[in-house]
């Protein structure tokens, strides 16, 4: 499979995976992985698809609470990876690189979803609501029947 074919398959996986797994690094405990809403999933978040047009194909956005442990980890160590998989196909990959907290009101409003008040009680203006942006530098994974790894 060519690099272009691999990239195309990875974008497809991102659009179909129900969950994204985000790993950050804790100074004391090491890697910490948690399941996150996959805002790239076309079926679950169809209105967000437009936010990825014209951007780097592998940039990943997450939303989270500013008060979460992952924010402290990101501030201390800006390296992270996101894992996307389609287990029924035995295909998946991780995208690793720099992650940052994005304090952009326009972006926060663009990603806001109805019903998220259960996470952010004061709504889109809740000071605890933040957006994370992961800009991967490399991809590594498995597209049946082969492994791949390369820098972006």
N, C-alpha and C positions, 0 to 999 in steps of 0.2 A: 504494500500500500504506500502511495506517495505521501509526502508531508501535507500537501493540499487536501488529499482525501482524508487523512487522519484529522486535520483541523475541521473539515466539514462534518465528520462523524462526531467529533467532540461538541461542536455547536449544537448538533441534533440532540445529543445526550443531555446537554444543559437545558434545552427547551422541553425535554420530556421527563427528566428526573423529578420525582415528587418531593424529594428532600435534598438539601445541600448540607454536607458536613464540613464545618469550619474548625480548623485546628489552629490554636494560638499557643504561645509558649509562656508557661508560668516559671518565674525565677526559681522557685523552690521545688515544684513538682514535675517540671518538664512539659511535654506536649499535653494539651488539653483539647479534646474533640467534643463537639456538641452538634446536634442536628439543628438546622436553621430552616426557615422558610426559604424555598428556592424561588426567588423573585424572577428568575428566568423561565419558569415553567409557563408555557403558553396557555395551557388549559386552566390552571389555577389563577393566573394573573394576566389575562389577555390584554388589559389596558396598559400594562407595563412594557409590553413588547416594543412599543415605539421608543422607549428610552434607550434601547440598545442599538438602534439604527444609527449608523454613522459613527459609532464609538468603536473602540477596539473590541473585536469579537469576543475576547476572553475577559474583559473587565467584569467583575462581579460586585453587586451591591447587596448589602444586608441591612436590616434595621435591627436595632437592639436598644436596650436600656443603658443610658449613660452610667448608671449606678452598678452595672454588671461587672463581674470579675474580668471578663474578656477585655473590657475597656482598659483596665489597669495593665493587663498583659500586653495589649497593643501599644500603649504608651511606653512601656519599658522595652518592648522588643517588637518592632514593626514588621516582623516576618510572620507569614501565615500561609496556609494552603486551604483550598476548598476542594472537596471531593464530590464528584457527581457519578452516579452509576445507574445502570438499568440491569438489575440482577437477573431478570428473566432472559436477557440476551447474553449475559456474562461479559458485559462491556462496561468500562468505567475509566475514569482518569482523575488525576489531581492536578490542580493549577496552583503553583506556588509563587510567592513573591511578596511585595510590599503591601501592607494594609494600613489604612488611615481612617480616622474619624473625620467625617465631612460635615462641617457646621455651615451648611448652605440652606437657607430657608426655602428657596425655590426648589431645590432638589428634595428636601424633606417633604414638601407639599406634593411634589410630583409622584413620590413613591407611597404616600399615605393611602391606606385602604380602609374602606368602611368596615367597622367592627373591631379595629385595632384599639379601640378605647379599653378593651379588656387588658391590654398590655400597657398602654399609656393612658391613664385615667383622665388626663386633662386634654386629650385629643392631640391633634397635629401640633399644637403649640406647647405641649408638655415639655418642660426642660429636660425630662429624662429620655425623650425620644431622640435618637440620633441615627444617622446613616453611616455605614462603613463602606469603604471602597477598596477592593483588592485588585491590584494591577499585577497580574501574573508575569513572571519572567521566564517560566518554563512550564512544560506539560510533561506528565509521565503517566502511563497507564497501560491498559490492556484492551485491545480491540480484537476480539476473537478472529483468528487464532494467533495473534502476535502482540508482543510487548513493544512499546515505543517510549522514547524520551528525547526531548529536544528543547532548546532555548527558543523563546519567542523573539 
